[in-house]
Amino acid sequence: REQKVKVSKKPGSRFNKGKAPNFSRKKKPRHKLHRNFRISPTKLRTTITPGTVLIVLSGQFKGRRVVFLKQLPSGLLLVTGPYKLNGVPIRRINQSFVIATSTKVDLGQVTLGDKFDDKYFKKQK
Protein backbone atom coordinates (compact mmCIF):
# COMPACT_ATOMS: atom_id res chain seq x y z
CA ARG A 1 0.00 0.00 0.00
CA GLU A 2 1.19 3.47 -0.82
CA GLN A 3 0.51 6.40 1.43
CA LYS A 4 -0.60 9.62 -0.08
CA VAL A 5 1.37 12.66 1.03
CA LYS A 6 -0.75 15.72 1.63
CA VAL A 7 0.69 18.77 -0.09
CA SER A 8 -0.79 22.18 0.37
CA LYS A 9 -0.09 25.12 -1.89
CA LYS A 10 -0.48 27.61 0.95
CA PRO A 11 2.94 28.96 2.05
CA GLY A 12 2.50 28.66 5.82
CA SER A 13 0.69 25.35 5.84
CA ARG A 14 1.82 22.48 8.08
CA PHE A 15 1.85 20.13 5.09
CA ASN A 16 4.29 22.32 3.14
CA LYS A 17 7.41 22.00 5.29
CA GLY A 18 10.01 21.82 2.53
CA LYS A 19 9.12 25.08 0.81
CA ALA A 20 9.98 28.47 2.14
CA PRO A 21 7.22 31.07 2.19
CA ASN A 22 7.23 33.21 -0.91
CA PHE A 23 6.92 36.78 0.25
CA SER A 24 7.72 39.42 -2.30
CA ARG A 25 7.72 42.84 -0.76
CA LYS A 26 8.11 45.86 -2.93
CA LYS A 27 11.15 47.94 -2.13
CA LYS A 28 10.31 51.53 -1.40
CA PRO A 29 12.22 54.07 -3.46
CA ARG A 30 14.74 56.02 -1.40
CA HIS A 31 14.04 59.70 -1.11
CA LYS A 32 16.84 62.20 -1.21
CA LEU A 33 17.56 63.84 2.12
CA HIS A 34 16.68 67.49 2.30
CA ARG A 35 19.64 69.58 3.26
CA ASN A 36 17.95 72.81 4.21
CA PHE A 37 20.69 74.10 6.44
CA ARG A 38 23.78 76.18 6.01
CA ILE A 39 27.07 75.54 7.68
CA SER A 40 27.40 78.47 10.02
CA PRO A 41 30.49 79.44 11.99
CA THR A 42 30.71 78.33 15.60
CA LYS A 43 29.14 80.80 17.99
CA LEU A 44 31.59 82.19 20.47
CA ARG A 45 30.61 82.07 24.13
CA THR A 46 29.64 85.47 25.47
CA THR A 47 32.14 85.17 28.32
CA ILE A 48 35.03 84.78 25.88
CA THR A 49 36.23 88.10 24.45
CA PRO A 50 39.69 89.10 23.16
CA GLY A 51 41.97 89.47 26.17
CA THR A 52 40.06 87.05 28.41
CA VAL A 53 42.17 84.71 30.50
CA LEU A 54 41.11 81.09 29.93
CA ILE A 55 41.99 77.87 31.75
CA VAL A 56 42.87 74.95 29.47
CA LEU A 57 41.11 71.72 30.50
CA SER A 58 42.83 69.11 28.31
CA GLY A 59 45.93 68.41 26.30
CA GLN A 60 49.59 69.10 26.85
CA PHE A 61 48.93 72.41 28.62
CA LYS A 62 46.12 71.20 30.89
CA GLY A 63 45.57 73.53 33.84
CA ARG A 64 47.51 76.41 32.31
CA ARG A 65 46.08 79.90 32.02
CA VAL A 66 46.16 81.35 28.53
CA VAL A 67 45.04 84.60 26.90
CA PHE A 68 42.38 84.50 24.17
CA LEU A 69 43.42 86.42 21.04
CA LYS A 70 40.73 85.79 18.40
CA GLN A 71 38.41 83.20 16.88
CA LEU A 72 39.59 81.52 13.68
CA PRO A 73 37.27 80.86 10.68
CA SER A 74 37.12 77.15 11.65
CA GLY A 75 35.57 78.10 15.01
CA LEU A 76 38.67 77.29 17.06
CA LEU A 77 40.12 79.79 19.52
CA LEU A 78 43.56 81.31 19.01
CA VAL A 79 45.28 81.49 22.39
CA THR A 80 48.75 82.17 23.75
CA GLY A 81 50.50 81.85 27.11
CA PRO A 82 52.39 84.16 26.36
CA TYR A 83 55.24 81.74 25.72
CA LYS A 84 57.78 83.78 27.71
CA LEU A 85 55.61 83.69 30.83
CA ASN A 86 54.27 80.16 31.08
CA GLY A 87 55.58 78.26 28.03
CA VAL A 88 52.28 78.01 26.11
CA PRO A 89 52.88 78.91 22.45
CA ILE A 90 50.30 80.39 20.10
CA ARG A 91 47.91 77.52 19.45
CA ARG A 92 44.33 76.61 18.49
CA ILE A 93 41.93 75.22 21.10
CA ASN A 94 38.28 74.22 20.89
CA GLN A 95 36.13 76.37 23.18
CA SER A 96 34.63 73.28 24.81
CA PHE A 97 38.06 72.56 26.33
CA VAL A 98 38.49 75.89 28.12
CA ILE A 99 36.92 77.72 31.06
CA ALA A 100 36.66 81.50 30.85
CA THR A 101 37.69 83.52 33.88
CA SER A 102 36.62 87.04 34.72
CA THR A 103 40.21 88.30 34.35
CA LYS A 104 40.87 90.45 31.28
CA VAL A 105 44.17 91.50 29.71
CA ASP A 106 44.45 94.70 27.68
CA LEU A 107 45.37 93.82 24.07
CA GLY A 108 45.52 97.42 22.85
CA GLN A 109 48.93 97.28 21.15
CA VAL A 110 48.76 93.65 19.96
CA THR A 111 48.33 93.29 16.19
CA LEU A 112 47.83 89.77 14.85
CA GLY A 113 47.18 90.49 11.18
CA ASP A 114 46.17 87.70 8.83
CA LYS A 115 49.27 85.59 9.44
CA PHE A 116 47.61 83.33 12.01
CA ASP A 117 44.84 81.36 10.31
CA ASP A 118 44.00 77.67 9.99
CA LYS A 119 46.54 77.18 7.18
CA TYR A 120 49.33 78.42 9.46
CA PHE A 121 48.72 75.57 11.91
CA LYS A 122 48.32 72.81 9.32
CA LYS A 123 51.11 70.23 9.25
CA GLN A 124 53.28 70.29 6.16
CA LYS A 125 53.41 67.06 4.15
N, C-alpha and C positions, 0 to 999 in steps of 0.2 A: 504494500500500500504506500502510496505517495502522499505526503502531507502538503497541503497548499499553504504557501506563505502569503500572509496578508500584506499587501503593499498599498500604502496610501499616498496620494499625490500632494497632500497638504504638507507644507514644510515643517511644522512643529509636531507632527503626529507621532505617536509612540511606535507605530509600525514602520516609520521611515527613519531608522537609526543611522543608516550609512550615509545619507545625504545631508549636506549642510544646508541650512536655510538660505534661501536666495533672496536677500534683501538688496535692492538697488536704490540707494538714496541719491537724489540729485545733489551735486555739489553746488553750493551757492557761489555766485561770482563774488570775488573780492572787490570791495570798494576801496578807492584811493583814500588815504587819510587826508583830512583837511588840515592844512598847516596855516592857520589864521593868526599866527603870532609873529612878532618880530624879535630878533635877538637884540635885547636892550643891554646897555652897559650896567654893570653891577652898581647898585645904589650904595653910596657910602654912608656909614653910620653917622648920625648927627653929632655924636660925641667926638668923632675923629675929624679934626681940622688941621691944616698945615701948622706945624709947630707943636702939636700935642705929643706928650710923652706917652709911649705905649709900653706895655709889658709883654714880651714874647712868651707864648705858652708852650711851644714845641720846637723841635729842631736843635741844631747845634748851639744856638744862643738862647736856649730855654731859660727863662727867669731874668734875662737882661732887659734893661730899660733902653728903649730906642726912641728916636725923634722921627715923627711922620713928616715926609717932605711933600709928596703928591700922590695922586692916584693915577696909575697907568691905564692905557686904553683897554687892556685885558681885564681890568677890575682889581688887579693886585695893588698892594700898597708899596710905595717906595719909601724905605726907611734907612736910617743910618744911626750909628752909635752916638756920636761920631767915633771913628776908628781910633783916633788918638786918645780918647778918654776911656772907652771900655772895650775896644777891640772888635766892635761890630762894624763890618764894612757896609757900603751901600748895597742893599739887597731888596728883593721883592718878597713880600709876605702876604698871604691871604688874610683878610680881615677877621675870619673866624678863628684865627690862631693868635689873636692879640687881645689885650684888655686895655681900654683907654683910661688914662688917669686924668685928673683935673688939672695937672701941671701943664703949663704952656711955655714954649720957648719962642722968643722973638726971632723970626726969620727975615727981618727987614732987608739985610744986605746979601742974603743968599740968592744967587741966580743959578738955576739948574739948566735952563735952555732946553733944547730938544735932544741933547746927547743921550740922556738916560731914557730909553724906551724899551719895549719888549725885545727888540732885535739886539740891543746892547748886551742883554743877559743870556742870549741864546748861545749854546755851546757850538763851537766851530767844529766842522767835520773834517 
